[in-house]
Amino acid sequence: QLQLAESGGDLVHPGGSLRLSCDASRFTREYYAIGWFRQAPGKEREWVSCINSEDGDTYYADFVKGRFTTSRDVTKKTVYLQMNSLKPEDPAIYFCAADIDLLPRAGATDLPNEYDYWGQGTQVTVSS
């Protein structure tokens, strides 16, 4: 049973918006960060954003800064990725992941191999 579950993927027009959700309510371990990644066909998985568990600090890849916002609802144990101004290059399967290494560090947790648990992904399509 997956402990992280993404939802919210859909087909939108360029310039449109979507909000993805990462349900971590079944995730029972402490984690350092929840990250968002995406993977388009034929491409490597790339980091999009992350949010730290302790202080809620957020980090973004340059290609989404100003367009995407990561937030969380602590009571619902859900992390959101608000995606605005979607572009034709944004379509991919979007994944959320949990990093359970609690060692404090500076900056973003932005490498796939730093994450230990993954959801199944949700498809985002941008097309006119």
C-alpha positions in Angstrom: 0.0 0.0 0.0 1.4 3.3 -1.1 2.0 5.7 1.7 2.0 8.8 -0.4 -0.8 9.5 -2.9 -0.9 12.2 -5.5 -4.0 13.5 -7.1 -5.2 16.5 -9.1 -3.6 15.8 -12.5 -5.6 16.8 -15.5 -5.7 18.2 -19.0 -5.4 22.0 -19.1 -4.9 24.6 -21.8 -1.6 26.6 -21.9 -1.8 29.3 -19.3 -4.2 27.3 -17.2 -3.8 26.2 -13.6 -3.9 23.0 -11.6 -3.5 22.1 -7.9 -1.9 18.8 -7.2 -2.3 17.2 -3.8 0.1 14.8 -2.0 -1.8 12.9 0.7 0.6 11.8 3.3 -2.0 10.9 5.9 -1.0 7.2 5.8 2.7 8.0 6.1 3.6 7.2 9.7 7.3 8.0 9.7 8.9 11.4 10.4 10.3 13.0 7.4 12.6 15.9 6.6 11.0 17.1 3.4 8.3 16.4 0.9 9.4 16.9 -2.6 7.7 17.3 -6.0 9.3 15.8 -9.0 8.1 15.3 -12.6 9.0 13.0 -15.4 8.2 13.5 -19.0 8.4 10.6 -21.6 12.0 9.9 -22.5 13.4 12.3 -19.9 14.9 11.9 -16.5 12.9 12.6 -13.4 13.5 16.2 -12.4 13.0 18.0 -9.2 10.3 20.7 -9.1 10.0 21.8 -5.5 10.1 20.8 -1.9 8.9 21.8 1.5 10.6 21.2 4.8 8.7 19.5 7.5 10.0 21.4 10.5 9.8 25.0 9.3 7.7 24.8 6.2 10.5 26.4 4.1 9.9 25.9 0.4 12.3 25.7 -2.5 11.7 25.7 -6.2 13.5 24.8 -9.4 14.3 27.9 -11.5 11.9 26.8 -14.3 8.9 27.0 -12.0 9.7 30.0 -9.8 7.0 32.5 -9.9 4.5 30.0 -11.4 4.3 27.1 -8.9 3.7 27.3 -5.2 4.1 24.5 -2.7 2.1 24.6 0.5 0.9 22.2 3.2 -2.0 21.6 5.5 -0.5 20.1 8.6 -3.8 18.9 10.0 -4.7 17.0 6.9 -1.0 15.9 6.3 -1.3 17.0 2.8 1.1 18.9 0.6 -0.1 20.9 -2.4 1.5 22.1 -5.6 -0.3 25.0 -7.1 0.7 25.3 -10.7 -0.2 28.5 -12.6 0.7 29.7 -16.0 1.2 26.2 -17.2 3.4 25.9 -20.3 3.6 23.3 -23.1 6.8 22.1 -21.6 5.2 21.3 -18.2 3.4 18.1 -19.1 4.7 15.1 -17.2 3.8 12.6 -14.5 4.2 14.5 -11.2 5.3 12.6 -8.2 5.6 13.5 -4.5 8.2 11.9 -2.3 9.3 11.8 1.3 12.9 12.2 2.6 13.1 10.5 5.9 16.8 11.4 6.7 16.2 13.9 9.5 19.8 15.2 9.5 19.5 19.0 9.1 21.0 20.6 6.0 21.0 23.8 4.2 19.1 24.4 1.0 16.8 22.3 -1.0 16.5 18.5 -1.0 16.6 18.3 -4.8 18.0 14.9 -5.8 15.7 11.9 -6.4 18.1 9.6 -4.5 17.6 11.7 -1.4 14.0 10.6 -1.2 12.9 7.3 0.2 9.2 7.0 -0.4 7.3 7.8 -3.6 3.7 8.1 -4.7 2.4 6.6 -7.9 2.3 9.9 -9.7 -0.4 11.9 -11.4 -0.5 12.9 -15.0 -0.5 16.6 -16.0 -1.2 17.4 -19.7 -1.0 20.8 -21.2 -2.6 21.1 -24.6 -4.6 23.6 -26.6 
